[in-house]
């Protein structure tokens, strides 16, 4: 299932302490609604990676829920490094989660991703022409 990635949807998945600190830091940063901006940037980053391997939901900021653990790690890292006073929450475990999330995003081809609802599926080709056929390379015969 694909879900909309928003600051609110991500904040409901962090601890109450993290949620409170993130909200206070976002307000103190005087950068507007920075958590919304971070969530949108992360959604765009993951959707870009997904486009390399599958059709993507056409609704803005929708991502497959099976990737949410990794996306949440990305959100935490981005928030903790961008917002003032949050770096103390960025411990070795959180950095390791973010590193793993990057590995997953960079290797999405190795993961099973649920297709979006067909009514919201983005075409893999944008020109109206079929994509190029890629043939397997010839195999060498060993004598």
N, C-alpha and C positions, 0 to 999 in steps of 0.2 A: 504494500500500500504506500502511496506517496502522500506526504503531509507537507503543509506549508511551514517553512522555517521562518520563524519570527523571534524577536527577542523574548517575547512572552512565552512562546513554546519552549524555548531553551531554558529560560529562567525557572520554569516549573520543574525542570529536571536536575537542578542543582540543589544543594542543601540550603536550608533556610538561612544559615549564616552567610553562605556565599551569595545568595540572592540579595540579602540586605546590604552586604558590603558592595556588591556590584552596583546596586541602585544608588547608594550614597556616593560612590566614586564617580558614577556617570553624571550625577547632578553636579558634583564638585568640579568636574573637569571643565565645565563651561563650554563644551563642544557641541551643544545641541543634544539630540537624542542619539548619543554615541552607540548605545547597545543595539538600537535598530540598525544603524549603519554597519556595525560589525556583523550582525546576523545576515544582513543582505549581502555583504561582501563574501561571507563564507558560503552562503547559498550559491552565489555566482561561481565561486571557485569550484565547488563540488559539482555543480551542473556542467561546468566546462569539462571537467574530467569525465563525467558520465557521457557527454556527447561523443566522446571518442569510442565508446563501446556499446551504446544502446540508444534507443529513442528516449527523448526527455519530455516530461510533462510540460505542456505549453503554459500552464499557469505560473506566474512569477513566483520564484522562491520555493517551489515544490521540490522535495527531495525524497528518495526512498527511505522509509522508516528503518529498514534494516541497517542503514549506515549511520543512524542517529548517535550511537555511542561514539563513533569516530568524529562525527561532526561536532558533538558536544565537547570533545577534547580540544578540537580546533577553536571553538568558541571560547572556552576557558583560557586557552593560551593567548589568543588574540586580545581578550579583555584584560587579562592580568598583565600583559606587557604594554598595553596602551593606556590604561587608566592609572591615575596617580594613586600611590599607596597600596596597590594590589600585588606588587611583586613578591611579597612575603607568602602569598598563597601559591606561588609558582614553585613548588618543591620538585624534587627529582622524579617523583611519581607522576606528576602532571606533565613534566617535560617528556617523560617516557611515553605517556599516553598520546601526546601531541606528535611525537616522532612516529609512533605506530600508525596514527591517523594519516600522516603524510604518506607512509608506505602503502596503506590501503588505497588512498586517493590516487597515488601514482600507478597502482597496479590493479585498477578496477576490473580489468579484463579477467582476473583470476577469481572474481566474486560473482555469485549469483544475485542478480538484481531483478526485482519484480518489475514487470513492464507497467507503465502508467495506464490508467483507464484509457481505452482507445479514443474516447471523445476528446482527450486532452493530450494526444500524442503528437509530438513535433516530428516532422519528416526528417530523415537523415540526409536527404539531398535537398538543396535549395534551388537548383536551377530548373527543376521540372524534368530533367533528363535522368535516366538511371545512372547510378554510380558506376565507376569503372569496375570491371571484373578483374579479380586478382587471381592469377593461376598459381598453383603450387610450383615451386621450382622443380626442374627435372631431377630425378635421383640418379646418382652415378651407379653404374653396375660394376660390382667388384668381381674380377675373374680369378 
